[in-house]
């Protein structure tokens, strides 16, 4: 696990319920690992935007801000979400990633 570069982000993660925190930490690692392995991205800046953990490519300007947080469902349950530019909602599903307003393929049935 990487150390937090922003104490406010660290405090927010600490405040999440343990189950939510574990899932968001895994998503955070995925964002940081992907950026580190992708040529031209450069280091990410970790900060809060709109009260959500956010990851920016300030040094290179090569990408858009990625925000991660939980979504509070109407039933009181929670889901993890990754936000991208222009407030598109990207939801992680069992069969892949779904961007709001677009359908995603259904998984093929196993033989």
Buried (B, 14 or more C-beta within 10 A) or exposed (E): EEEBEBEEBBEBBEEBEEEBBEBBBEBBEEBBEEBEEEEEBBBBBBBBEEEBBBBBBEEEEEBBBBBBBBEEEEEEEBBBBBBBEEEEEBBBEEEEEBEEEEEEEEEEEEE
